[in-house]
Amino acid sequence: MHYAAPMHESTTALASAIGARVRQQRQARQWTLDRLADRAGVSRRMLVNVEQGAANPSVGTLLRISDALGVGLPALVEPPGPAPVKVTRRGEGAALWSSEHGGRGVLVAGTEPPDVLELWDWTLGAGDRHGSEAHTSGTRELLQVHEGCVVLEVADRSEVLHVGDAVAFPGDVSHSYANPAAEPARFSLAVLEPGVETSSRTGVSDA
């Protein structure tokens, strides 16, 4: 999703919820906006817009913020409150990426730290490509194609995947997913980010 793009009602509601959770997590640590922005490697202006629900941040930006807070991405997009069984009904996932060709990246489930596991439902429209910067060290990803064709690029390696094909690859290097065909492609993606830092959740200083 693009920061400057108009936000639909559902997107606006999600942005507001994310902003409230970022602000709550930051204030629980008694961190200033500048401190979180510095730790996350994002601009103060972007962070202010995120907290106000005025920004439509990229997945990469949300990952940097969640990693800086030590909570993992699911904590910023899922309703708060631990539960032994969390059900995400059809259509209730958090759509964190979209394209003008109809592509969507939806986070449908996730676990809490320290070993954060994310489950995504991805759709790529004709000609869509989503590039991802390297995640934190040790991140691993699993992908399986359900419809169409997906070209996966991991560092300097490229793999063409068809319906039923699956692949495991490191997520701590740059990678991308692309649909070279005229028909939509759909795949499931699981992302494991082990050892997400949790000490910052207590508000303990790291200085």
C-alpha positions as CSV (number, residue, x, y, z in Angstrom):
1,M,0.0,0.0,0.0
2,H,1.2,3.5,-0.7
3,Y,1.3,6.3,1.9
4,A,-0.2,8.9,-0.5
5,A,-3.0,6.7,-1.8
6,P,-6.6,7.4,-0.8
7,M,-7.8,5.2,2.0
8,H,-11.1,3.3,1.9
9,E,-13.3,3.0,5.0
10,S,-11.9,-0.4,5.9
11,T,-8.3,0.7,5.4
12,T,-8.9,3.8,7.5
13,A,-10.3,1.7,10.3
14,L,-7.3,-0.6,10.2
15,A,-4.9,2.4,10.1
16,S,-6.6,3.9,13.1
17,A,-6.3,0.6,15.0
18,I,-2.6,0.2,14.1
19,G,-1.9,3.8,15.2
20,A,-3.6,3.3,18.6
21,R,-1.6,0.2,19.2
22,V,1.7,1.8,18.2
23,R,1.0,4.7,20.5
24,Q,0.0,2.5,23.4
25,Q,3.1,0.3,23.0
26,R,5.4,3.4,22.8
27,Q,3.8,5.1,25.8
28,A,4.0,1.9,27.9
29,R,7.8,2.1,27.4
30,Q,7.8,5.8,28.1
31,W,9.5,6.4,24.8
32,T,9.3,9.7,22.9
33,L,8.4,9.8,19.2
34,D,12.0,10.6,18.4
35,R,13.3,7.6,20.3
36,L,10.9,5.1,18.5
37,A,11.6,6.7,15.2
38,D,15.3,6.4,15.7
39,R,15.1,2.7,16.8
40,A,12.8,1.8,13.9
41,G,14.7,3.8,11.3
42,V,11.7,5.7,10.1
43,S,11.1,9.5,10.0
44,R,9.4,11.2,12.9
45,R,6.8,12.6,10.5
46,M,5.9,9.1,9.3
47,L,5.6,7.8,12.9
48,V,3.3,10.7,13.8
49,N,1.1,10.0,10.8
50,V,1.0,6.3,11.7
51,E,0.0,7.0,15.3
52,Q,-2.7,9.4,14.1
53,G,-4.1,6.8,11.6
54,A,-3.4,9.2,8.8
55,A,-0.7,7.1,7.1
56,N,-1.1,4.0,4.9
57,P,2.3,2.6,5.8
58,S,4.1,-0.1,3.8
59,V,4.6,-3.6,5.3
60,G,8.3,-2.9,5.6
61,T,7.6,0.2,7.7
62,L,5.2,-1.7,10.0
63,L,7.8,-4.4,10.4
64,R,10.5,-1.9,11.4
65,I,8.2,-0.4,14.0
66,S,7.0,-3.7,15.4
67,D,10.6,-5.0,15.6
68,A,11.7,-1.8,17.3
69,L,9.0,-2.2,19.9
70,G,9.8,-5.9,20.3
71,V,6.3,-7.2,19.7
72,G,6.1,-8.6,16.2
73,L,3.8,-7.4,13.4
74,P,0.7,-9.4,14.5
75,A,0.5,-7.4,17.7
76,L,0.0,-4.2,15.8
77,V,-2.8,-5.5,13.5
78,E,-4.7,-8.0,15.5
79,P,-7.2,-7.2,18.3
80,P,-5.5,-7.1,21.7
81,G,-5.9,-9.8,24.3
82,P,-4.2,-13.2,24.6
83,A,-6.4,-16.3,23.9
84,P,-5.5,-20.0,23.5
85,V,-7.5,-20.2,20.3
86,K,-7.7,-17.2,17.9
87,V,-10.1,-17.5,15.0
88,T,-9.9,-15.1,12.0
89,R,-13.1,-15.5,10.0
90,R,-13.1,-15.1,6.2
91,G,-12.7,-11.5,5.3
92,E,-11.4,-10.4,8.8
93,G,-7.7,-10.5,8.1
94,A,-5.6,-7.3,8.0
95,A,-5.0,-6.2,4.4
96,L,-1.5,-4.6,4.7
97,W,-0.7,-4.4,1.0
98,S,-2.7,-3.7,-2.1
99,S,-2.1,-2.8,-5.8
100,E,-3.9,-1.1,-8.6
101,H,-4.1,-4.5,-10.3
102,G,-6.2,-6.0,-7.6
103,G,-3.3,-7.5,-5.6
104,R,-3.7,-7.9,-1.8
105,G,-1.5,-9.1,1.0
106,V,-3.6,-10.1,4.0
107,L,-2.2,-11.1,7.4
108,V,-4.7,-13.7,8.6
109,A,-3.1,-15.0,11.8
110,G,0.0,-14.6,14.0
111,T,1.6,-15.6,17.2
112,E,3.1,-13.5,20.1
113,P,6.8,-13.2,20.9
114,P,9.4,-14.4,21.3
115,D,9.0,-16.7,18.2
116,V,6.6,-14.8,16.0
117,L,4.9,-16.8,13.3
118,E,2.8,-15.0,10.6
119,L,0.3,-16.5,8.1
120,W,-0.5,-14.5,5.0
121,D,-3.0,-14.9,2.1
122,W,-1.5,-13.2,-0.9
123,T,-3.1,-12.3,-4.3
124,L,-1.0,-10.9,-7.1
125,G,-2.9,-9.3,-10.0
126,A,-1.6,-9.6,-13.6
127,G,1.9,-8.1,-13.7
128,D,2.0,-7.4,-10.0
129,R,5.3,-7.6,-8.1
130,H,5.9,-7.1,-4.4
131,G,9.5,-6.6,-3.2
132,S,10.5,-7.1,0.4
133,E,13.6,-5.9,2.2
134,A,15.6,-8.3,4.4
135,H,13.8,-9.1,7.6
136,T,15.6,-9.7,10.9
137,S,18.3,-12.3,11.1
138,G,17.1,-15.9,11.2
139,T,13.7,-15.2,9.6
140,R,12.4,-18.0,7.4
141,E,9.5,-18.2,5.0
142,L,7.3,-20.9,3.5
143,L,5.3,-20.3,0.4
144,Q,2.7,-22.5,-1.5
145,V,1.0,-21.5,-4.7
146,H,-2.8,-22.1,-4.9
147,E,-3.6,-20.3,-8.2
148,G,-1.6,-19.1,-11.2
149,C,2.1,-18.7,-11.4
150,V,4.5,-16.9,-9.0
151,V,8.1,-16.0,-9.6
152,L,10.1,-15.9,-6.4
153,E,13.4,-14.0,-6.3
154,V,15.6,-14.6,-3.3
155,A,18.9,-12.6,-3.4
156,D,20.3,-13.6,-6.8
157,R,18.2,-16.8,-7.3
158,S,14.9,-17.0,-9.2
159,E,12.3,-19.8,-9.0
160,V,9.1,-20.2,-11.1
161,L,6.4,-21.7,-9.0
162,H,3.1,-23.2,-10.3
163,V,-0.1,-24.5,-8.6
164,G,0.8,-26.9,-5.8
165,D,4.5,-26.0,-5.7
166,A,6.0,-25.0,-2.4
167,V,9.3,-23.5,-1.3
168,A,11.2,-22.7,1.9
169,F,13.6,-19.8,1.8
170,P,15.5,-17.3,4.1
171,G,13.6,-14.1,4.8
172,D,16.6,-12.2,6.1
173,V,17.8,-11.4,2.6
174,S,16.0,-9.2,0.0
175,H,13.3,-11.1,-1.9
176,S,10.2,-10.6,-4.0
177,Y,7.1,-12.2,-5.4
178,A,5.8,-11.5,-8.9
179,N,3.0,-12.6,-11.2
180,P,4.2,-12.7,-14.9
181,A,0.9,-14.0,-16.2
182,A,-2.3,-12.4,-17.4
183,E,-4.4,-14.1,-14.7
184,P,-4.3,-13.5,-10.9
185,A,-2.0,-15.6,-8.8
186,R,-2.7,-16.6,-5.2
187,F,-0.4,-18.1,-2.5
188,S,-0.1,-18.7,1.2
189,L,2.9,-17.4,3.0
190,A,4.2,-18.3,6.5
191,V,6.9,-16.1,8.0
192,L,8.8,-17.2,11.2
193,E,10.7,-14.5,13.0
194,P,12.5,-16.2,15.9
195,G,13.6,-14.5,19.1
196,V,11.8,-11.2,18.8
197,E,13.0,-9.0,21.6
198,T,10.5,-8.8,24.5
199,S,12.5,-6.9,27.2
200,S,11.4,-3.6,25.8
201,R,7.7,-4.5,26.6
202,T,8.5,-3.9,30.3
203,G,9.7,-0.4,29.7
204,V,13.2,-1.2,30.8
205,S,15.7,1.3,29.3
206,D,18.2,-0.1,26.8
207,A,20.5,2.9,27.0
